[in-house]
Amino acid sequence: MNEIKLFFEERAFGVCSKLGEKLHFPIDSIRLFFIYSSFITLGSPIIVYVSMAMLMKVRKYLRKMNNPILFD
């Protein structure tokens, strides 16, 4: 069971951990919120989660592009 947990944690986007750090809220609670709300609302929070992950990737890319010292 621990191997499955590590597999998904390594390949996750990090949205829940980023939200937990910003809001000073337990990460497990945020993950449970996404899971339970996905079951209750038939998957609409998954769209929010994926869009937040995309925004994080775009933001990281833009920060990398704005860095004046990309290559030496």
C-alpha positions, 0 to 999 in steps of 0.5 A: 500500500505504501508503494502505491502511495509513493507512486502517486505522490511522485507523479502528482502535480503538487496542487494540494501541497502548494495550497496547504503551504499557502493557506497553512492548512493540513495537506491531507484535509485538502486532498480529502476535500477534493476526493469527497467533493469529486464524488459528491459533485460528479467530478467537477472539482477535478476540473478545478484541480487540473486547471490549478495544475496547469496554472502552476506549470505556466507560472513556473515556465514564465518565471523561467523565461523571465530569468535573465541568466538562462544559459551561460 
